[in-house]
Amino acid sequence: MPAYLVKMGLLAAVVALAVYSLPELYSNHEWLGFGAVVVSTVVILWVYLSRKRIHLKYLVPGTILLLAFQVYPIAYLLQISFSNYGDGHFLTEASAVAAIVQDSVQPVPNAPSYSLAVATKGNPADPKANFVFFLTGPTGKIYIGTPAGLSSFPVHDVKLSPTGSVTSAPGYNFLGPIEVNNLGARLADYSVPLGHGEFIRAVGISSAYVGRATMQFDQRTGDFVDLATGVKYAPYRGTFVATNGSGDTLTAGWRAGVGFSNYTRILTDSSIRGPFLKILVWTFCFALISVVSTFAVGLFLAIVLNHPRLRGKAVYRSGLLFPWAMPAFISIMVWASMFNPQFGLVNTLFHLHVNWTGNEWWAKAMLLITNLWLGFPYMFLISLGVLQSVPADLIEAAHVDGANGYRAFRNVTFPLLLLTVEPLLISSFAFNFNNFNMIQLMTGGAPYSYGSAIAGSTDLVISYTYRLAFGGQGAQYGFAGALSIVLFIIVAAISIAGLRRTQAFRTMT
């Protein structure tokens, strides 16, 4: 009975979550999310309200989590990689058009300015309430401005402040300074048309001016025309580009598909191709050297501490696990301080004058040393466990056949060891290929010797991609997404090839 109540409570929570999220998804036109919630809820209820379908009760949770946290992020990243999503391209096309028109508004020369009061016909707290402008001209004449236009208002029906602004009028609720300020974007977008492309718009909370947009959008052709210069701007891949061949673009753009241009840019843009290829080579070297060094040191220590006549093995083994037991980010920060060129322990202790962070090769050596410290305990632990599981009969048989200790290890123990650790070596290679924390905490990619403020000498592809997406040079989510997909394909290809080789190795042995 308690188990049944727990099950029904969890199913009720699933239904409640669906009921809560579906209206929000529907109102935001998130059809993919809406469909996913509906299908997931129906499947969960169909499976868990039945006493049958036992195997599905185990498969459904994992499948849903796989789709939500693995398949969907990869699919979304793939979609972004074929777009220009990034700085200047966050808006929709309609929002970009409105922003360009808004930014092009200039005051009309010699036009009058007005004292402004904002009022509503209904409840001012209602976000959907329509508001109007009460305007006092330079001559003291009172006007009321609505989206339909400007008209005069009887002076004797209003009350004025000492500055000439209207404070009350029959049938209207006037907003205070704080309420006007809270209108924000609604007030910024509100204008009173005057004809001939001119309109009245608020500036601040108590004044208004006559303005005119210098950029005119043609709804029929989808082009912009600069009224001051006569230059036409046509839409192209999320940006309005000048048609006179100058290459000028308007500031606001929108998110649009760009095909494979982000991928081809990796190889065709010289400012990207050179640094990227160097970073890719260093990424391979970093991952490979890290795996080989940590495995070699871990295996050596495992062999030493597995010797039957060694005393105090438990103490030594426990001590070697300390670097692995500590949080990695703490160890990385400690090592970064130890390699400080001026005050670091390494230079002080060994009387060195090495600029660990300013020289490309010393910085790379620093990263490999630190990663060795962090990685060898794991390899030691795995290797020790495998060595202790090797049947002693095989070793004895090798000795009977005349093999010495080295030949017995090379021909018997090591092949058996590789059967177990090779998949772990592949996963370690994939981890170090994307070892973002190490680069970000130790060097931040520095030194920058590739002639680029984004690509550093110690950057891995993952840290370079991060800087492209979130760096101070401007966000380039689409291009960073393309790099991430390339990185995913490389790591996946290496992992699949390695796993296939492992299977072949097992077949041969």
Steps between C-alpha positions, in 0.01 A plus 500: 500500500771761582674423170172546313443837668853612413445398137170684478657808662782503244253459213291784642814715509568418133146601404522818708826595330341444160191705590725780624737507200266438206316837509832684520645304210183555297496876560867525394440283190760248619347218299793260533500530877120480509502177301783353709313565826176351364667187362714447812202538733282261297778239478576519874134459594451220244799308636468551875121471533524147366611191691660371184776656284760429769796549266369843390484616860878478507564625148270806491676716765842445345366562149332827601813621679714399201279697262480801733865529602692344211307489174319832534811708595694351208211562260460857627874564469491361146215735415690800640811405302311565175392850609657839562381502863716739702563868565282713276286200405291420806172656380229389264482675164198707607676609821815589304300718262336679792836550671657648186213744457514587870875565493472720191258749656636855498339821635343716232688834480308804631208282614337590834556300819223413744446449871372146543249332728401136454148381578275201442129453445487189720689361797866613482610170659354302210791408267259500205362847575541748214663824601495845341727803497385834637732756341546866584642702212732804524200733473313324781257321270396152620502198267407137545705244308383149412609241241237660274668841505518832680197717590442805720346466846297769678722691741218566747449122548851435638713593797860603448809477718723808552720368215203486260451123495147362519425339837132404460225481240145361511481125431878438511730348761841668505819306571763615745872520419572151634211347303615676182853377553373143546337507156847446354490358148126569460560872539810490277299339219200731534470785251237750384496523117500848344514407132782534244705245697511715813377403846517605864693277737578521872847586624540432869182507710384861465583625150445405136644597162415483131709239321541339162656161412784527252466130407185399311394136468322385186251229598460393136866435417637446850773762444610801703569841347712761672301819442807716568732334248264305275694175552292184487564206736378152404463202737769232475551219752358689794656839420403800291787557254549809283423432134756755374786254549658683795444203732338721765244332725239624743564445868207275594464157347298186561560132538504326163639190334841530334543146367850355536673839513598455867669171413672626187621805693718274713713419194449806279539788747875550541457671837321187625671220305856560620427524874241222486733247336776581750256468789369172359852353478577612856169351617595162354848522654366607840245217512743235373792602724268525800365149446841342434674676791228436757467137393877444504545651845188332638601160362858534630379584850245219485775250410720627783225496761378159388829334588429228759805579716433877527404609851256780580318466170169615645654826620668572167186417305288730717748784458500468122124544491507846662538695172199315359292544815540878509265714286674558167436874486671548838805303389516695174492834679767385747727391214436828319627690803800266528599582142472877553813648333569751780382336821430136408639208698649328194731786403585579863570142605716410199656848458357535150414808296245344267213708369246219520203708388668735253675247277296270275704183554551544874127564538424176315748310715334647810161372384633150428674478839187608684282262300743217576459568871121497469477195273749239613311390818204384291726301268686363804178381660371332183836340416544370855158340494571331167845378608351341809240322286750340260503123569821394665493172304567687175806670644632175640445328165700775327786453746490123444534564126819693570373858501661745739302762691512758221392257225222360718371852560527603134347185350245402767420768755505808276265360227254396770534843656421672169183297460358680802657845488488576126136621509596711802795644311265598217262669741796675665611626159150635432492667842837671454406601147226710665682588823357851528559545874874444473549770238256749645637484856871463421568736210173626353652409163799732542746592369338637184774454241289410195431861406147472637337632815269196506729205419761433768809280476376266773137496390333170428226499239237501775640811674545674165139421417388634837684826442342537156154448652532708817820702469540875508542511121129437456287189513503275192271218607444368149870474420580363845227241445664393173835458677328298773345267241840455333651425839222251573559321169876479561467360852224260393707374206806443719292325767325274249828412331659426835212284616504307173872446540436376853251246368749390235769472766272280711426283198868450431575412861 
